[in-house]
Amino acid sequence: MMGRLAAQEQLFYQFRLEDHVPADHLLRRLDGLFDFDSLRPWFAALYSPIGRPSIDPELMIRMLLVGYLYSIRSETRLCEEVHLNLAYRWFCRLGLEGRVPDRSSFSKNRHGRFAEGDVLRSVFELVVRRCMEAGLVGGEGALVDGSTVQADASRHRRAAPDEVAEAWAEPGAVTRPVQAYLDQLEAEAAEPREGPQHKPPKTVSLTDPQAAWSVKDGPGRFSYETNYLVDDRHAVIVDVEATPARLSQEIVAAKAMLERSRRALGFAPQSLAADKSYGTAPFLSWLNDRQLTPYIPVLDRTAQTDGKLGREAFTYDAERDSFTCAQGHELTFRSVTKDTGVRRYKAAASACGSCPKKPLCTDAPFRTLGRLEGEGVRDAVRALAGTEAFQVARTRRRSYGWNWVTRLVRRRVDRLSL
């Protein structure tokens, strides 16, 4: 006889949430990695000692972790999913009857006390320390790169900086992202931040002005750059830095991540592998000063000669600090550009005027050459390019790819749980 489903309400149930979360569930394996008791001193400093008890910050962080792990971007949907999903409830310590916080609590805390106290970074560093204790971190080298992330801002709502200033002057037009951008401008005016100085952008988003206009991944859009510092043993991310999607900010982020991970985690790699955009003379010199071997292709624009003889046709004499061309004419040092650190060398106009190779060398009255102050370091890095260690570091970086977050969470957590 065919059965029929009948909904029957029982007065009592024998139900243990613990029994309904599989032993190999991702959240169960992750749960043993977190010790929030060590972070509670940070949490306590962000709350008033009086008043009504707040929502437990551990609950909010656990819910945010669920959102990150399962790509739940909407806080409204996150609250709904945690309310309905038994595994999520178990991970968040809510049981069957625990009340899920309102979605507004997340935005208020993330942009308020959590941001001011850098709580989420403390949670991140807690996980990295567990990776270090399990022997997953501690390779000889590190890898660095960045990937663009599209900002939640329409490409059509943009204007020139002078136009948006007028729009933001209206009452009620200054939203939280806009206010953060204005505060940043005020802070930079008082104390300029490290890194290259940029001209004002040609276009600014009206809704998220901190994002940068980028054409890196196709049609122009407002984007951010997510920069990763990764240990080369098991591709575990040891630091992250978000910046506007500008190429020059990648190096600024790399310096910040290397210094912060060394100070907070004791992460001290012996080498750094990266792509050519990091191969500038100042950054290579910075790495050399810190005894970090750069397995990085040198960013070299000397080949851009417009069909004329390149720098390889000239010989540099370090003792005389001068170049000599194939015809024996000397190019002596004349000046240095303060902003870029480029040293300029110039030949005598009389020597170039009578030279039979002048049409192949220059259209100007005399030939000039530029040499960066860190050119010696660049030459040393060029010499590394032919070594086996350089090729191994570059191959390892390519083989890991940039899906390191998935690798860390889904492939290494089983080892950490042991």
Helices and strands as residue ranges (DSSP letters): G 17-20, H 26-31, G 36-39, H 40-45, H 57-69, H 75-84, H 86-91, H 103-110, H 113-117, H 119-133, E 141-150, E 158-159, H 161-168, H 176-190, E 204-205, E 212-214, E 221-231, E 237-244, H 249-265, E 271-273, G 276-278, H 281-289, E 293-295, G 311-313, E 315-317, E 322-324, E 330-336, E 342-347, H 349-353, H 358-361, E 368-372, H 375-384, H 388-400, H 404-411, H 413-416
